Amino acid sequence: GNSVTQMEGPVTLSEEAFLTINCTYTATGYPSLFWYVQYPGEGLQLLLKATKADDKGSNKGFEATYRKETTSFHLEKGSVQVSDSAVYFCALWGDTGRRALTFGSGTRLQVQP
Amino acid sequence: NAGVTQTPKFQVLKTGQSMTLQCAQDMNHEYMSWYRQDPGMGLRLIHYSVGAGITDQGEVPNGYNVSRSTTEDFPLRLLSAAPSQTSVYFCASSSLAGYGYTFGSGTRLTVV
């Protein structure tokens, strides 16, 4: 079946540092890939997505590139802010199997001033 | 512009009680799902639906029941609450397969 693996957290960075959160997936065919963000006490918001190999999703300074050859969708940001502190979830929607999103376990990011 | 509405926001149940978590969306989305979120475990799929009258089980369906009689509503029923069902529950919807979900704000359920 489909699965998503994310790096363990928490990730603690100083403001303006470079961020990478690793995400790899297992799925047959060509899934669509997503990053969601959850701020404290809130629901999940779609951050960015990519629907085919080599696509780059971007939003609010965050980027992720769909790498079919390494089955990865790593999240990056060049300069994090305190307001980026949240939990980040990688997810996929497979083109086979359950017609729903499969999520990774989430990575908590803490940005210190 | 309501999006996905979940009620109640908080609920405390006694072991063995039953209840229904409500989920409604006003975007005419075909795809709807229920997830539970537990610390360190991400979001796990309970049940999902691809349209009115069509539902299917996710990863953790035991103890939960769903129906989809209309496009707008997708209630989740707890048949006999257990402490292991203490969690935060999220409902989500999408217009197209692979398009990405819109999430509700969640229901925090405690079973004592």
Contacts between the chains, C-beta under 8 A, distances in Angstrom:
chain1	res1	chain2	res2	distance
A	31	B	98	7.6
A	32	B	98	3.9
A	32	B	99	7.8
A	32	B	100	7.8
A	34	B	100	5.6
A	36	B	103	8.0
A	42	B	105	6.9
A	43	B	90	6.1
A	43	B	103	4.3
A	43	B	104	6.0
A	43	B	105	4.7
A	43	B	106	5.3
A	44	B	43	7.7
A	44	B	90	6.9
A	44	B	92	7.7
A	44	B	101	7.7
A	44	B	103	4.5
A	45	B	103	7.3
A	46	B	100	4.9
A	46	B	101	7.2
A	46	B	102	7.7
A	49	B	100	5.4
A	51	B	98	6.4
A	89	B	42	6.4
A	89	B	43	6.9
A	93	B	97	6.6
A	93	B	98	4.3
A	93	B	100	7.8
A	95	B	98	7.3
A	98	B	45	6.9
A	98	B	48	6.7
A	98	B	56	7.2
A	98	B	58	6.6
A	99	B	31	6.4
A	99	B	48	6.5
A	99	B	50	5.1
A	99	B	56	7.7
A	99	B	97	5.9
A	100	B	31	7.3
A	100	B	33	4.7
A	100	B	45	5.4
A	100	B	48	4.2
A	100	B	58	6.5
A	101	B	33	7.1
A	101	B	43	7.9
A	101	B	45	7.7
A	101	B	92	7.5
A	101	B	100	8.0
A	101	B	101	5.9
A	102	B	45	7.3
A	103	B	35	7.6
A	103	B	42	4.6
A	103	B	43	4.3
A	103	B	44	7.8
A	104	B	42	5.7
A	105	B	40	6.5
A	105	B	41	6.1
A	105	B	42	4.0
A	106	B	42	5.0
